Amino acid sequence: MPHLGSLRCWFIIIQQTLEDCEMLSMRDIAGQRILITGASSGIGAALAQNLARQGARVIVSARRQDRLQSVVQNLQQEGLVAHMVPMDVRDPDQVTASVPQAAQIFGGLDILINNAGIAYFGEVSSISPTSLKDLIDTNIYGVIYTTQSAVSYLAESHGMVVNLSSTLSKRALPLLTLYAGTKSMVNALSDGLRVELRHYSIHVLNYCAPETETELHDNSLHDSNHPLPSPRRHRAAPDVVARHIIRAIRQERREVVANAGFVWMARLMPNVVDTIAYRRIMLPYWREPPHHSGS
Ligand SMILES: NC(=O)c1ccc[n+]([C@@H]2O[C@H](COP(=O)([O-])OP(=O)(O)OC[C@H]3O[C@@H](n4cnc5c(N)ncnc54)[C@H](OP(=O)(O)O)[C@@H]3O)[C@@H](O)[C@H]2O)c1
């Protein structure tokens, strides 16, 4: 009976070799017309750069126009094809106006990357209604509005929707519970949409990203009881994550979960993960229980 560890090793070697040789590759990035939301920083900006360098025609979108402008300028200075269409994904009117505007630039759309997102750091019991609305509007409604507006264009090109989820969507950790919850909804949207959109030959990729060194942490919504902790030192570089996503796009994968080891550990030993998370994350934040509402 072969040792399980060596079988796993062989599986990884074969998979990596196939990926390196691009034998699993199906979609050519060159020439693709790609709309990326949340591309003014972090993973979105890294995706724009890497995709454009591989010959894609990219349209970057977000709220901060000055940041979008500099992403576009840097790409155009390299002789690459990039445009910007600012929009706030929380606003359905803006999205229904901006997505067709983006599609007009290159006469259609091949790939929509739903990357715009925000995080919330704090306990479920203390989130304010405003922060909760902002989190859900951006991470869930934003994905729905943008996808709805892009479907007719993607159907024409037999295109692709790429949704940015998180490893935490597979197993929530304390103080990031609500953020993880919004990303679990993204997973559910991806699973259902993949079958609904098969009708129009639109592929759906769900990418569960690892903890990445971006502005997400510093821009997190948080409550006054929980000041943001320092970010962990070992976070993935946005460029590495972007290249991993592009490989998954080329291979038309259905889902990629980065940091799958953590997810498996949480499935096999959920109580152990609970205890470690409680000790490492919750205990340092111990405080009095909330008061009865109204008292
Ligand atoms: N960093 C991580 O550890 C990590 C881990 C797993 C998953 N992710 C996911 O990866 C995606 C990208 O995040 P990131 O890490 O690259 O963080 P980031 O640098 O903060 O980027 C977030 C992007 O979303 C945009 N955005 C936020 N609210 C928006 C709105 N209402 N309308 C339009 N755009 C909006 C921001 O641009 P504007 O402010 O200019 O609008 C920005 O371009 C997110 O979906 C995030 O949840 C990140």
PDBQT file of the ligand as one rigid body, heavy atoms in Angstrom, charges set to zero:
ROOT
HETATM    1  N1  LIG A 301      -6.431  41.252   0.982  1.00  0.00    +0.000 N 
HETATM    2  C1  LIG A 301      -6.851  40.087   1.447  1.00  0.00    +0.000 C 
HETATM    3  O1  LIG A 301      -6.308  39.564   2.431  1.00  0.00    +0.000 OA
HETATM    4  C2  LIG A 301      -7.993  39.374   0.761  1.00  0.00    +0.000 A 
HETATM    5  C3  LIG A 301      -8.226  38.034   1.104  1.00  0.00    +0.000 A 
HETATM    6  C4  LIG A 301      -9.264  37.362   0.481  1.00  0.00    +0.000 A 
HETATM    7  C5  LIG A 301     -10.076  38.028  -0.442  1.00  0.00    +0.000 A 
HETATM    8  N2  LIG A 301      -9.820  39.340  -0.739  1.00  0.00    +0.000 N 
HETATM    9  C6  LIG A 301     -10.740  40.000  -1.686  1.00  0.00    +0.000 C 
HETATM   10  O2  LIG A 301     -10.009  40.513  -2.779  1.00  0.00    +0.000 OA
HETATM   11  C7  LIG A 301     -10.714  41.615  -3.341  1.00  0.00    +0.000 C 
HETATM   12  C8  LIG A 301      -9.751  42.778  -3.563  1.00  0.00    +0.000 C 
HETATM   13  O3  LIG A 301      -9.338  43.290  -2.319  1.00  0.00    +0.000 OA
HETATM   14  P1  LIG A 301      -7.848  43.773  -2.028  1.00  0.00    +0.000 P 
HETATM   15  O4  LIG A 301      -7.283  42.871  -1.015  1.00  0.00    +0.000 OA
HETATM   16  O5  LIG A 301      -7.117  44.001  -3.276  1.00  0.00    +0.000 OA
HETATM   17  O6  LIG A 301      -8.137  45.152  -1.252  1.00  0.00    +0.000 OA
HETATM   18  P2  LIG A 301      -8.012  46.676  -1.690  1.00  0.00    +0.000 P 
HETATM   19  O7  LIG A 301      -6.626  47.016  -2.103  1.00  0.00    +0.000 OA
HETATM   20  O8  LIG A 301      -8.612  47.455  -0.567  1.00  0.00    +0.000 OA
HETATM   21  O9  LIG A 301      -8.955  46.749  -2.972  1.00  0.00    +0.000 OA
HETATM   22  C9  LIG A 301     -10.359  46.823  -2.891  1.00  0.00    +0.000 C 
HETATM   23  C10 LIG A 301     -10.857  47.476  -4.158  1.00  0.00    +0.000 C 
HETATM   24  O10 LIG A 301     -12.291  47.513  -4.111  1.00  0.00    +0.000 OA
HETATM   25  C11 LIG A 301     -12.703  48.828  -4.472  1.00  0.00    +0.000 C 
HETATM   26  N3  LIG A 301     -13.986  49.144  -3.870  1.00  0.00    +0.000 N 
HETATM   27  C12 LIG A 301     -14.329  49.137  -2.559  1.00  0.00    +0.000 A 
HETATM   28  N4  LIG A 301     -15.605  49.525  -2.413  1.00  0.00    +0.000 NA
HETATM   29  C13 LIG A 301     -16.087  49.776  -3.671  1.00  0.00    +0.000 A 
HETATM   30  C14 LIG A 301     -17.323  50.241  -4.173  1.00  0.00    +0.000 A 
HETATM   31  N5  LIG A 301     -18.368  50.519  -3.358  1.00  0.00    +0.000 N 
HETATM   32  N6  LIG A 301     -17.466  50.392  -5.520  1.00  0.00    +0.000 NA
HETATM   33  C15 LIG A 301     -16.434  50.122  -6.343  1.00  0.00    +0.000 A 
HETATM   34  N7  LIG A 301     -15.227  49.698  -5.929  1.00  0.00    +0.000 NA
HETATM   35  C16 LIG A 301     -15.056  49.543  -4.597  1.00  0.00    +0.000 A 
HETATM   36  C17 LIG A 301     -11.587  49.750  -3.973  1.00  0.00    +0.000 C 
HETATM   37  O11 LIG A 301     -11.528  50.937  -4.744  1.00  0.00    +0.000 OA
HETATM   38  P3  LIG A 301     -12.167  52.348  -4.359  1.00  0.00    +0.000 P 
HETATM   39  O12 LIG A 301     -11.992  52.549  -2.896  1.00  0.00    +0.000 OA
HETATM   40  O13 LIG A 301     -11.375  53.296  -5.214  1.00  0.00    +0.000 OA
HETATM   41  O14 LIG A 301     -13.602  52.271  -4.792  1.00  0.00    +0.000 OA
HETATM   42  C18 LIG A 301     -10.365  48.907  -4.306  1.00  0.00    +0.000 C 
HETATM   43  O15 LIG A 301      -9.974  49.123  -5.637  1.00  0.00    +0.000 OA
HETATM   44  C19 LIG A 301     -11.846  41.950  -2.361  1.00  0.00    +0.000 C 
HETATM   45  O16 LIG A 301     -13.054  41.411  -2.852  1.00  0.00    +0.000 OA
HETATM   46  C20 LIG A 301     -11.423  41.228  -1.103  1.00  0.00    +0.000 C 
HETATM   47  O17 LIG A 301     -12.519  40.889  -0.290  1.00  0.00    +0.000 OA
HETATM   48  C21 LIG A 301      -8.799  40.017  -0.170  1.00  0.00    +0.000 A 
ENDROOT
TORSDOF 0
